[in-house]
């Protein structure tokens, strides 16, 4: 999967979520560099994303991103979706795909009847729900890679510093969107899945044999050739 395909998928995901009334505020991606050399697909005010790496409260992280408009899509419940990819020589070398749910679902949970008729809210009105961020990271730098402990591609849950669940490969934008909708907005996903675009591309497989022996994610059975 090349940079053109990736950019196209981000735009397809954005248009689909807006068209299905799942996003009420959005920023189309910005690009920098030359596609056959060093190329980045990023989000508005991307520098603000560094707040997610600081030792500050999740509410502060969320509000900083919201204030800066640093997101691709803002879903109707306030969740922010941020997608960033870097390419070199046409090949992906890094990505960070983040989902930041609103830290304050109280107004939904205090008056659930007002929202139950809307599919986007059906899965978040329970008082048992605890909002937490999700991030899929990929970095092709072999100097940073540590087998099992720091996989090339991994999933981090809830900002835990050492939570790195191996993922079979870098993740495409549409696969990421499908993962978020299927798992956190399942009522809407089941109703609208036929109208959501599907990823037609795959990134090369990066998971090691040792990483496959522990809990890991395979977002698609069509990951292609393993990395040497």
N, C-alpha and C positions, 0 to 999 in steps of 0.2 A: 504494500500500500504506500503510495507516494503522497507528497504534500498536496497536490491538486485534489486527489481523492479525499484527503482528510479535510481540507477546507470545504469541499463540496458537501461532505457529510455534516459538518457543523452547521452550515447554512440550511441543509435539509432538515436537521433536527430542530433548529430555531423556527423555521417556517411552519413545521408540523405542529409544534407545541402552541404556537400563536394561533394557527388555524383551528386547532381543536379546543381553544379557549383554556389551555392549561398554563399558559404564561401570559401575564398582563404587562410585563415590562421587559425589554430585551435590548441587547447591544450586539450587532453583528461583529464578527471578529476583525481584528486589525492584523496586518501582516508587515513584516520587516525583512529586508535582505533579498537575496536572489535565489530563486527556486532550485537551481542546479548547484548552488554553493551553500552558503549559510542562510537558512530561512526559518522564520519564526511565525507561528500563528498564535496570536495571543488575545487578550481581553482588554477592554478599556481600563485605563489606570492600573495596569498590571502590577506596578510597583507596590500597590496597596496590599497585594497578596502576601507580602512578607510579614504582615501582622499575624498571619496564621501560624508562624513559626516562633512567635514570641511567647514568653511566659506570662500571658494575660488571660483574663477570663474569656470563656467562649462568647458571652454576650458582647464583650468589647470587640472581639474579632468580627463577629457578625455585623455589629453596628458600624464598624469602620469600613467594611466592604460595602455595606448598603449605602452609606453616606457618600463614598467615592464613586458609586455606580460601577463597582468592579465586579461585574458578572456578565455572563452571556444571556442568562434568562433568570427572571424572578417569577417563580411559580405563584399561583393564586394564594397559597397559604404562607407566602413570604420566603420560602426556601430559595436559596441562590445556587445557581449552577455555573461553574467556572471551568473553562477548557483551554489548556495551553499546550502547544506542541512545538518542538524544535527539530529541524532537519539539517543534515549536512550531506552534501553530495547526493541529494534526493532520498536519503534514508533517514528514518526517524532515529534521533539520538536521545530524546528526552520528552516526557510529557507529565503533566499534573492535571488530573481531572477531579474536580472537587464538588461535593454537595454539602451545602451549609443550610440545614433546616432552621427555621425561625426558632430562637430560644424561648419564645413566649407563645405557647399554644393555648394559654389560659382562656382567651376570649372565645376560642373554638370549643373548648372543653366545658366551659361554664354554661353554654347555651347550645348544646349539640343539635337540638331539633332544628335550629335555624340553618344548619349546614348539611344535615343528612340527605336532603334532596339533591345535593350537588355532589357528583361522583368524586370530584377532586378531594373533597373533605372527608369522605366516608371512612377512610382508614386512619384518621388522625384525631377524631373527636373523643376517643377513649382517654380517661384520666390516667390510665396505665402507661400511656405513651411518654417516652423520654427522648427528647430530640438530641441527636448527636451527629457530628460531621463524619463524612466518608471521603477518602481520597485514594485514587489509583495513581501510583507513581511509576514512572519508568525512567531509567538512566542507563545508557549503553556503555558508560565509562567502566572499563574493567578494573580500574584502580579503586573504585568504590564498591565493587561487587565482592560479597562474601557468601559463599555457598551456604544456603539455608538461612543464615543470619541476616543477610542483606541481599535478597534476590534482585535481579535486573528489573523485573516487573513485580509489583506487590501492592497489596491493599492495606491501608491504615484505617482503623476504626477509632473514633472518639479522641483523636489527637494524642493517643498513647505513643510516646516516643519510640518504643521498641516493638510496636505492633506492626509487623511486616509479613502479612500472609501472602505466600507466593501465588503469582498469577501466571497462567500459561504463556502469555505474550503481552506486548503492549496492547492497549485497548482502543478500539475504534470509537469515534464519537457516538455513532448510533448504537453500538453495543453498550456503551456507558449509559446512554439515555434509556435504553430498554431495561437495563439492570435497575436503575433508580425507579422507574415507573412500575415495573413488575413487583418489586419488593416493598415499596413504600406508598404506592398509590394503586394497589392491585385492583380495586373496584373500577377505577377509571381505565386501567390497563386492559382488563378483561372486556370492557365495553368498546374500547377504541383501538385495540391492538391491530385490527385489520386495516386501520387507516394510518398506522405508523410506518414510516419507511424502514426497511431492513438493510443492514450493512451488506454490501456486495464484495467487500474487500477484507483482507486479513493481513496482519503483521506477522513477521517471522516468529516462530516459537523460541522462547528464551529460557524456559524453566529447565532446571537440571534434573538428572535422575534422582539425586538425593532429595530435592525439593518435592518431587512427586511422591516420595514416601511419607511425607507429613501432610497435614491438612493444607489444601491448596484450592485455587479456583481455576476452573476451565470455563470461560465464558462462551466458547464455541468449540465444537469438535473439529473445526476446519482450520485450526492453527497450522501454518505451513512448516517449511523445513526448519529443523532445530538449528540454533546458533552454534557454531563450532567453538 
